Amino acid sequence: MRIGVPRPDDPELNVAPLIDMVFLLLVYFMVTASLVKSEADLGIRLPGMVQQAQTVDMPDEQIIEITETGCIFLNGRQYDSATSEELPELLAVLRRYRTASGASRNEAMITIAAHDTCRQQRVIDVMNCCAAAGIENVTFSSGDDG
């Protein structure tokens, strides 16, 4: 005689306790989580360049003319004596020009127009003055008209 072995039924997964556990964990994490305030605009102004009330039209480049006698003209105005090697007046003007160019986000440019018969040491003095003022973009114009 055959004895019938009962076949095991497919196991069923009871989902109700799992859902209860998920909700309990959700409630737990919601209660224990700390609320973080979002950052607010504090209206702090960082130090930097001061904006100008009105725009200042500056020429793109300054022209330094060196005559045959050693006189130095910046945009038609004479600075320092013909024998001065330090050029303090020109240096002060070039520093102000570089600062103003930086504030207006322009590049400070200098063109040196030396007369053909001027002493080369005078040109070097002007170049040293530009370097001391922090101006790196220096060009030379050719010709006898400078």
Biotite code that builds the C-alpha atoms (Angstrom):
import biotite.structure as struc

atoms = struc.array([
    struc.Atom([0.000, 0.000, 0.000], chain_id="A", res_id=1, res_name="MET", atom_name="CA", element="C"),
    struc.Atom([1.173, 3.318, -0.783], chain_id="A", res_id=2, res_name="ARG", atom_name="CA", element="C"),
    struc.Atom([1.551, 5.804, 1.907], chain_id="A", res_id=3, res_name="ILE", atom_name="CA", element="C"),
    struc.Atom([0.974, 9.247, 0.704], chain_id="A", res_id=4, res_name="GLY", atom_name="CA", element="C"),
    struc.Atom([3.477, 11.704, 1.849], chain_id="A", res_id=5, res_name="VAL", atom_name="CA", element="C"),
    struc.Atom([1.889, 15.062, 2.087], chain_id="A", res_id=6, res_name="PRO", atom_name="CA", element="C"),
    struc.Atom([3.501, 17.518, -0.262], chain_id="A", res_id=7, res_name="ARG", atom_name="CA", element="C"),
    struc.Atom([4.730, 20.641, 1.380], chain_id="A", res_id=8, res_name="PRO", atom_name="CA", element="C"),
    struc.Atom([2.792, 23.685, 0.371], chain_id="A", res_id=9, res_name="ASP", atom_name="CA", element="C"),
    struc.Atom([4.597, 26.594, -1.115], chain_id="A", res_id=10, res_name="ASP", atom_name="CA", element="C"),
    struc.Atom([5.728, 28.806, 1.695], chain_id="A", res_id=11, res_name="PRO", atom_name="CA", element="C"),
    struc.Atom([3.958, 32.129, 1.834], chain_id="A", res_id=12, res_name="GLU", atom_name="CA", element="C"),
    struc.Atom([5.580, 35.303, 2.892], chain_id="A", res_id=13, res_name="LEU", atom_name="CA", element="C"),
    struc.Atom([3.522, 37.341, 5.280], chain_id="A", res_id=14, res_name="ASN", atom_name="CA", element="C"),
    struc.Atom([4.053, 40.959, 4.216], chain_id="A", res_id=15, res_name="VAL", atom_name="CA", element="C"),
    struc.Atom([2.036, 42.733, 6.912], chain_id="A", res_id=16, res_name="ALA", atom_name="CA", element="C"),
    struc.Atom([4.737, 42.547, 9.627], chain_id="A", res_id=17, res_name="PRO", atom_name="CA", element="C"),
    struc.Atom([7.350, 43.802, 7.123], chain_id="A", res_id=18, res_name="LEU", atom_name="CA", element="C"),
    struc.Atom([5.247, 46.824, 6.267], chain_id="A", res_id=19, res_name="ILE", atom_name="CA", element="C"),
    struc.Atom([4.710, 47.529, 9.968], chain_id="A", res_id=20, res_name="ASP", atom_name="CA", element="C"),
    struc.Atom([8.458, 47.369, 10.562], chain_id="A", res_id=21, res_name="MET", atom_name="CA", element="C"),
    struc.Atom([9.187, 49.747, 7.663], chain_id="A", res_id=22, res_name="VAL", atom_name="CA", element="C"),
    struc.Atom([6.713, 52.304, 9.022], chain_id="A", res_id=23, res_name="PHE", atom_name="CA", element="C"),
    struc.Atom([8.192, 52.006, 12.509], chain_id="A", res_id=24, res_name="LEU", atom_name="CA", element="C"),
    struc.Atom([11.701, 52.625, 11.133], chain_id="A", res_id=25, res_name="LEU", atom_name="CA", element="C"),
    struc.Atom([10.421, 55.581, 9.104], chain_id="A", res_id=26, res_name="LEU", atom_name="CA", element="C"),
    struc.Atom([8.813, 57.146, 12.163], chain_id="A", res_id=27, res_name="VAL", atom_name="CA", element="C"),
    struc.Atom([11.962, 56.515, 14.219], chain_id="A", res_id=28, res_name="TYR", atom_name="CA", element="C"),
    struc.Atom([14.259, 58.244, 11.718], chain_id="A", res_id=29, res_name="PHE", atom_name="CA", element="C"),
    struc.Atom([11.866, 61.164, 11.257], chain_id="A", res_id=30, res_name="MET", atom_name="CA", element="C"),
    struc.Atom([11.721, 61.766, 14.994], chain_id="A", res_id=31, res_name="VAL", atom_name="CA", element="C"),
    struc.Atom([15.450, 61.451, 15.631], chain_id="A", res_id=32, res_name="THR", atom_name="CA", element="C"),
    struc.Atom([16.600, 63.500, 12.631], chain_id="A", res_id=33, res_name="ALA", atom_name="CA", element="C"),
    struc.Atom([17.591, 67.045, 13.476], chain_id="A", res_id=34, res_name="SER", atom_name="CA", element="C"),
    struc.Atom([16.277, 69.843, 11.372], chain_id="A", res_id=35, res_name="LEU", atom_name="CA", element="C"),
    struc.Atom([18.979, 71.873, 9.661], chain_id="A", res_id=36, res_name="VAL", atom_name="CA", element="C"),
    struc.Atom([18.256, 75.458, 8.846], chain_id="A", res_id=37, res_name="LYS", atom_name="CA", element="C"),
    struc.Atom([19.213, 76.459, 5.355], chain_id="A", res_id=38, res_name="SER", atom_name="CA", element="C"),
    struc.Atom([21.811, 79.162, 4.969], chain_id="A", res_id=39, res_name="GLU", atom_name="CA", element="C"),
    struc.Atom([20.402, 82.626, 4.673], chain_id="A", res_id=40, res_name="ALA", atom_name="CA", element="C"),
    struc.Atom([21.827, 85.570, 2.814], chain_id="A", res_id=41, res_name="ASP", atom_name="CA", element="C"),
    struc.Atom([23.611, 87.614, 5.430], chain_id="A", res_id=42, res_name="LEU", atom_name="CA", element="C"),
    struc.Atom([24.342, 90.538, 3.141], chain_id="A", res_id=43, res_name="GLY", atom_name="CA", element="C"),
    struc.Atom([28.053, 90.597, 3.928], chain_id="A", res_id=44, res_name="ILE", atom_name="CA", element="C"),
    struc.Atom([30.264, 92.463, 1.503], chain_id="A", res_id=45, res_name="ARG", atom_name="CA", element="C"),
    struc.Atom([33.755, 91.122, 1.204], chain_id="A", res_id=46, res_name="LEU", atom_name="CA", element="C"),
    struc.Atom([36.649, 93.540, 0.906], chain_id="A", res_id=47, res_name="PRO", atom_name="CA", element="C"),
    struc.Atom([37.715, 94.297, -2.604], chain_id="A", res_id=48, res_name="GLY", atom_name="CA", element="C"),
    struc.Atom([37.709, 97.015, -5.182], chain_id="A", res_id=49, res_name="MET", atom_name="CA", element="C"),
    struc.Atom([35.325, 99.881, -4.564], chain_id="A", res_id=50, res_name="VAL", atom_name="CA", element="C"),
    struc.Atom([32.985, 100.476, -7.443], chain_id="A", res_id=51, res_name="GLN", atom_name="CA", element="C"),
    struc.Atom([33.167, 103.908, -8.925], chain_id="A", res_id=52, res_name="GLN", atom_name="CA", element="C"),
    struc.Atom([30.115, 106.150, -8.936], chain_id="A", res_id=53, res_name="ALA", atom_name="CA", element="C"),
    struc.Atom([30.761, 107.124, -12.521], chain_id="A", res_id=54, res_name="GLN", atom_name="CA", element="C"),
    struc.Atom([32.843, 105.485, -15.168], chain_id="A", res_id=55, res_name="THR", atom_name="CA", element="C"),
    struc.Atom([36.158, 107.045, -16.002], chain_id="A", res_id=56, res_name="VAL", atom_name="CA", element="C"),
    struc.Atom([37.157, 106.904, -19.634], chain_id="A", res_id=57, res_name="ASP", atom_name="CA", element="C"),
    struc.Atom([40.818, 106.054, -19.725], chain_id="A", res_id=58, res_name="MET", atom_name="CA", element="C"),
    struc.Atom([42.852, 105.732, -22.869], chain_id="A", res_id=59, res_name="PRO", atom_name="CA", element="C"),
    struc.Atom([43.815, 102.187, -23.710], chain_id="A", res_id=60, res_name="ASP", atom_name="CA", element="C"),
    struc.Atom([47.482, 103.033, -23.650], chain_id="A", res_id=61, res_name="GLU", atom_name="CA", element="C"),
    struc.Atom([49.744, 105.763, -22.363], chain_id="A", res_id=62, res_name="GLN", atom_name="CA", element="C"),
    struc.Atom([52.455, 107.148, -24.630], chain_id="A", res_id=63, res_name="ILE", atom_name="CA", element="C"),
    struc.Atom([55.780, 108.125, -23.113], chain_id="A", res_id=64, res_name="ILE", atom_name="CA", element="C"),
    struc.Atom([57.879, 110.276, -25.402], chain_id="A", res_id=65, res_name="GLU", atom_name="CA", element="C"),
    struc.Atom([61.603, 110.691, -24.859], chain_id="A", res_id=66, res_name="ILE", atom_name="CA", element="C"),
    struc.Atom([63.142, 113.640, -26.668], chain_id="A", res_id=67, res_name="THR", atom_name="CA", element="C"),
    struc.Atom([66.730, 113.889, -27.867], chain_id="A", res_id=68, res_name="GLU", atom_name="CA", element="C"),
    struc.Atom([67.587, 116.046, -24.832], chain_id="A", res_id=69, res_name="THR", atom_name="CA", element="C"),
    struc.Atom([66.261, 113.377, -22.407], chain_id="A", res_id=70, res_name="GLY", atom_name="CA", element="C"),
    struc.Atom([63.008, 115.127, -21.469], chain_id="A", res_id=71, res_name="CYS", atom_name="CA", element="C"),
    struc.Atom([60.162, 112.724, -20.753], chain_id="A", res_id=72, res_name="ILE", atom_name="CA", element="C"),
    struc.Atom([56.585, 113.479, -21.807], chain_id="A", res_id=73, res_name="PHE", atom_name="CA", element="C"),
    struc.Atom([53.617, 111.327, -20.819], chain_id="A", res_id=74, res_name="LEU", atom_name="CA", element="C"),
    struc.Atom([50.666, 112.118, -23.092], chain_id="A", res_id=75, res_name="ASN", atom_name="CA", element="C"),
    struc.Atom([52.126, 115.540, -23.824], chain_id="A", res_id=76, res_name="GLY", atom_name="CA", element="C"),
    struc.Atom([52.946, 116.533, -20.227], chain_id="A", res_id=77, res_name="ARG", atom_name="CA", element="C"),
    struc.Atom([56.556, 116.719, -19.064], chain_id="A", res_id=78, res_name="GLN", atom_name="CA", element="C"),
    struc.Atom([57.636, 114.788, -15.968], chain_id="A", res_id=79, res_name="TYR", atom_name="CA", element="C"),
    struc.Atom([60.882, 115.026, -14.002], chain_id="A", res_id=80, res_name="ASP", atom_name="CA", element="C"),
    struc.Atom([64.048, 116.718, -15.147], chain_id="A", res_id=81, res_name="SER", atom_name="CA", element="C"),
    struc.Atom([66.163, 115.590, -18.074], chain_id="A", res_id=82, res_name="ALA", atom_name="CA", element="C"),
    struc.Atom([68.943, 114.456, -15.705], chain_id="A", res_id=83, res_name="THR", atom_name="CA", element="C"),
    struc.Atom([66.850, 112.567, -13.128], chain_id="A", res_id=84, res_name="SER", atom_name="CA", element="C"),
    struc.Atom([67.453, 108.810, -13.167], chain_id="A", res_id=85, res_name="GLU", atom_name="CA", element="C"),
    struc.Atom([64.856, 107.827, -10.534], chain_id="A", res_id=86, res_name="GLU", atom_name="CA", element="C"),
    struc.Atom([61.893, 109.588, -12.226], chain_id="A", res_id=87, res_name="LEU", atom_name="CA", element="C"),
    struc.Atom([59.708, 109.871, -9.080], chain_id="A", res_id=88, res_name="PRO", atom_name="CA", element="C"),
    struc.Atom([56.955, 111.950, -10.710], chain_id="A", res_id=89, res_name="GLU", atom_name="CA", element="C"),
    struc.Atom([56.594, 109.546, -13.626], chain_id="A", res_id=90, res_name="LEU", atom_name="CA", element="C"),
    struc.Atom([56.649, 106.568, -11.258], chain_id="A", res_id=91, res_name="LEU", atom_name="CA", element="C"),
    struc.Atom([53.813, 108.018, -9.158], chain_id="A", res_id=92, res_name="ALA", atom_name="CA", element="C"),
    struc.Atom([51.691, 108.666, -12.251], chain_id="A", res_id=93, res_name="VAL", atom_name="CA", element="C"),
    struc.Atom([52.349, 105.190, -13.660], chain_id="A", res_id=94, res_name="LEU", atom_name="CA", element="C"),
    struc.Atom([51.398, 103.555, -10.341], chain_id="A", res_id=95, res_name="ARG", atom_name="CA", element="C"),
    struc.Atom([48.112, 105.479, -10.306], chain_id="A", res_id=96, res_name="ARG", atom_name="CA", element="C"),
    struc.Atom([47.516, 104.485, -13.926], chain_id="A", res_id=97, res_name="TYR", atom_name="CA", element="C"),
    struc.Atom([48.111, 100.796, -13.159], chain_id="A", res_id=98, res_name="ARG", atom_name="CA", element="C"),
    struc.Atom([45.783, 100.939, -10.135], chain_id="A", res_id=99, res_name="THR", atom_name="CA", element="C"),
    struc.Atom([43.061, 102.683, -12.126], chain_id="A", res_id=100, res_name="ALA", atom_name="CA", element="C"),
    struc.Atom([43.444, 100.208, -14.980], chain_id="A", res_id=101, res_name="SER", atom_name="CA", element="C"),
    struc.Atom([43.101, 97.307, -12.565], chain_id="A", res_id=102, res_name="GLY", atom_name="CA", element="C"),
    struc.Atom([39.984, 98.835, -11.010], chain_id="A", res_id=103, res_name="ALA", atom_name="CA", element="C"),
    struc.Atom([38.366, 99.229, -14.424], chain_id="A", res_id=104, res_name="SER", atom_name="CA", element="C"),
    struc.Atom([39.541, 95.744, -15.452], chain_id="A", res_id=105, res_name="ARG", atom_name="CA", element="C"),
    struc.Atom([41.676, 97.025, -18.313], chain_id="A", res_id=106, res_name="ASN", atom_name="CA", element="C"),
    struc.Atom([45.240, 96.115, -19.030], chain_id="A", res_id=107, res_name="GLU", atom_name="CA", element="C"),
    struc.Atom([47.789, 98.852, -18.392], chain_id="A", res_id=108, res_name="ALA", atom_name="CA", element="C"),
    struc.Atom([49.723, 99.421, -21.609], chain_id="A", res_id=109, res_name="MET", atom_name="CA", element="C"),
    struc.Atom([52.633, 101.786, -22.210], chain_id="A", res_id=110, res_name="ILE", atom_name="CA", element="C"),
    struc.Atom([54.140, 102.787, -25.535], chain_id="A", res_id=111, res_name="THR", atom_name="CA", element="C"),
    struc.Atom([57.620, 104.276, -25.413], chain_id="A", res_id=112, res_name="ILE", atom_name="CA", element="C"),
    struc.Atom([58.344, 106.601, -28.313], chain_id="A", res_id=113, res_name="ALA", atom_name="CA", element="C"),
    struc.Atom([62.027, 107.435, -28.075], chain_id="A", res_id=114, res_name="ALA", atom_name="CA", element="C"),
    struc.Atom([63.717, 109.864, -30.406], chain_id="A", res_id=115, res_name="HIS", atom_name="CA", element="C"),
    struc.Atom([66.353, 108.240, -32.597], chain_id="A", res_id=116, res_name="ASP", atom_name="CA", element="C"),
    struc.Atom([69.196, 110.262, -31.099], chain_id="A", res_id=117, res_name="THR", atom_name="CA", element="C"),
    struc.Atom([68.251, 110.033, -27.411], chain_id="A", res_id=118, res_name="CYS", atom_name="CA", element="C"),
    struc.Atom([70.515, 108.211, -24.967], chain_id="A", res_id=119, res_name="ARG", atom_name="CA", element="C"),
    struc.Atom([69.600, 104.557, -24.524], chain_id="A", res_id=120, res_name="GLN", atom_name="CA", element="C"),
    struc.Atom([70.130, 104.873, -20.768], chain_id="A", res_id=121, res_name="GLN", atom_name="CA", element="C"),
    struc.Atom([67.128, 107.204, -20.705], chain_id="A", res_id=122, res_name="ARG", atom_name="CA", element="C"),
    struc.Atom([64.979, 104.513, -22.327], chain_id="A", res_id=123, res_name="VAL", atom_name="CA", element="C"),
    struc.Atom([66.218, 102.022, -19.732], chain_id="A", res_id=124, res_name="ILE", atom_name="CA", element="C"),
    struc.Atom([65.323, 104.498, -16.955], chain_id="A", res_id=125, res_name="ASP", atom_name="CA", element="C"),
    struc.Atom([61.767, 104.709, -18.304], chain_id="A", res_id=126, res_name="VAL", atom_name="CA", element="C"),
    struc.Atom([61.557, 100.904, -18.586], chain_id="A", res_id=127, res_name="MET", atom_name="CA", element="C"),
    struc.Atom([62.757, 100.562, -14.980], chain_id="A", res_id=128, res_name="ASN", atom_name="CA", element="C"),
    struc.Atom([60.088, 103.034, -13.947], chain_id="A", res_id=129, res_name="CYS", atom_name="CA", element="C"),
    struc.Atom([57.417, 100.953, -15.726], chain_id="A", res_id=130, res_name="CYS", atom_name="CA", element="C"),
    struc.Atom([58.682, 97.802, -14.029], chain_id="A", res_id=131, res_name="ALA", atom_name="CA", element="C"),
    struc.Atom([58.643, 99.493, -10.614], chain_id="A", res_id=132, res_name="ALA", atom_name="CA", element="C"),
    struc.Atom([55.037, 100.561, -11.250], chain_id="A", res_id=133, res_name="ALA", atom_name="CA", element="C"),
    struc.Atom([54.099, 96.954, -12.086], chain_id="A", res_id=134, res_name="GLY", atom_name="CA", element="C"),
    struc.Atom([53.318, 97.557, -15.750], chain_id="A", res_id=135, res_name="ILE", atom_name="CA", element="C"),
    struc.Atom([54.383, 94.606, -17.880], chain_id="A", res_id=136, res_name="GLU", atom_name="CA", element="C"),
    struc.Atom([52.874, 95.473, -21.251], chain_id="A", res_id=137, res_name="ASN", atom_name="CA", element="C"),
    struc.Atom([55.443, 97.911, -22.685], chain_id="A", res_id=138, res_name="VAL", atom_name="CA", element="C"),
    struc.Atom([55.879, 98.436, -26.418], chain_id="A", res_id=139, res_name="THR", atom_name="CA", element="C"),
    struc.Atom([58.042, 100.715, -28.522], chain_id="A", res_id=140, res_name="PHE", atom_name="CA", element="C"),
    struc.Atom([57.025, 102.899, -31.418], chain_id="A", res_id=141, res_name="SER", atom_name="CA", element="C"),
    struc.Atom([59.404, 103.385, -34.270], chain_id="A", res_id=142, res_name="SER", atom_name="CA", element="C"),
    struc.Atom([60.175, 106.472, -36.204], chain_id="A", res_id=143, res_name="GLY", atom_name="CA", element="C"),
    struc.Atom([61.573, 109.927, -35.700], chain_id="A", res_id=144, res_name="ASP", atom_name="CA", element="C"),
    struc.Atom([58.244, 111.506, -34.786], chain_id="A", res_id=145, res_name="ASP", atom_name="CA", element="C"),
    struc.Atom([58.363, 110.513, -31.066], chain_id="A", res_id=146, res_name="GLY", atom_name="CA", element="C"),
])
